[in-house]
Amino acid sequence: MATYEEVKDIPNQKDKYLIDVRNKSELEETGTLPASINIPLPDLENAFNLPDAEFEKSYGRAKPPTDAVIIFSCKAGGRAARATDLAKTKGFENAKAYAGSWTEWEQKQSK
């Protein structure tokens, strides 16, 4: 599991990935986590199957190597956990969920 502190430090960790698996409409309502890439959960498997150049063109960042740390976030943690399971089946052994996801982030940011 990823922690709030780890997610907060993502902009300083160029070798780590933060993927928000919420739908675009949710992001428009709430905002986004700094340095996150939005890949809605229904699109995630296809995104991981894209050739490297196509992934970068679609998401604005190089496709993560299978040994990269990838943290998944959603609204409350459920979809992040499913995304983590999917990523691990694709060989991303360092995938993990941010259990608190947007709900925790927003709560801690407002303090």
C-alpha positions in Angstrom: 0.0 0.0 0.0 1.1 3.5 -0.8 0.9 6.2 1.9 -0.2 9.8 1.6 3.4 10.9 2.2 4.7 8.7 -0.7 2.0 10.1 -3.0 2.7 13.6 -2.0 6.4 13.1 -2.9 5.6 11.7 -6.4 6.4 15.0 -8.2 10.0 14.6 -6.9 10.3 11.0 -7.9 10.6 11.0 -11.7 11.1 7.2 -11.8 7.7 6.5 -10.0 4.3 6.6 -11.6 1.0 7.8 -10.1 -2.0 6.6 -12.2 -5.4 7.9 -11.3 -8.0 5.3 -12.6 -11.1 7.5 -12.0 -13.2 8.6 -15.0 -12.5 12.0 -16.6 -15.8 13.4 -15.3 -14.7 12.6 -11.7 -11.5 14.5 -12.2 -13.4 17.5 -13.5 -15.5 17.5 -10.3 -12.6 17.1 -7.8 -9.3 17.9 -9.4 -6.3 15.7 -9.8 -3.4 14.5 -7.8 -0.1 16.3 -8.6 2.0 14.5 -11.3 -0.7 11.8 -11.9 -1.6 10.3 -15.2 -5.3 9.6 -15.8 -6.1 6.2 -17.2 -9.7 5.2 -16.4 -9.9 1.7 -15.0 -11.8 0.3 -18.0 -8.9 1.5 -20.3 -6.0 0.3 -18.2 -5.5 -3.1 -19.7 -5.5 -1.6 -23.2 -3.0 1.1 -22.1 -0.6 -1.5 -20.8 -0.8 -3.3 -24.1 0.0 -0.3 -26.2 3.4 0.0 -27.9 5.8 2.3 -26.0 5.5 5.2 -28.4 1.7 5.0 -28.5 1.5 5.0 -24.7 3.6 8.1 -24.5 1.6 9.8 -27.2 -1.7 9.0 -25.4 -0.7 9.7 -21.8 2.2 12.2 -22.1 4.7 10.1 -20.3 6.9 7.1 -21.2 5.3 3.7 -20.7 6.5 2.4 -17.3 9.0 -0.4 -17.3 7.7 -3.6 -15.5 10.1 -2.9 -12.6 8.8 0.7 -12.1 7.0 1.7 -8.9 3.4 2.4 -10.0 0.9 3.7 -7.5 -2.8 3.6 -8.4 -5.4 6.0 -7.0 -9.1 6.4 -7.4 -11.8 8.0 -5.2 -11.8 5.7 -2.2 -9.4 2.9 -2.9 -11.5 0.1 -4.5 -10.7 0.7 -8.1 -7.0 1.4 -7.1 -6.9 -2.1 -5.6 -8.4 -3.6 -8.8 -5.9 -1.7 -10.9 -3.0 -2.9 -8.8 -4.2 -6.6 -9.3 -4.4 -6.0 -13.0 -1.0 -4.4 -13.2 0.6 -7.3 -11.3 -0.9 -9.8 -13.8 0.8 -7.7 -16.5 4.2 -8.2 -14.8 4.4 -4.9 -12.9 5.6 -6.4 -9.7 6.0 -3.0 -7.9 2.4 -1.9 -8.4 0.5 -0.8 -5.3 -2.7 1.0 -4.4 -3.0 4.3 -2.5 -5.7 3.0 -0.2 -6.9 6.4 0.9 -6.9 7.7 -2.7 -8.6 11.0 -3.4 -10.8 11.0 -0.3 -7.7 10.9 2.0 -5.7 13.3 -0.2 -8.5 15.9 -0.2 -9.0 15.6 3.6 -5.2 16.0 4.3 -4.8 18.9 1.9 -7.5 20.9 3.5 -5.8 20.9 6.9 
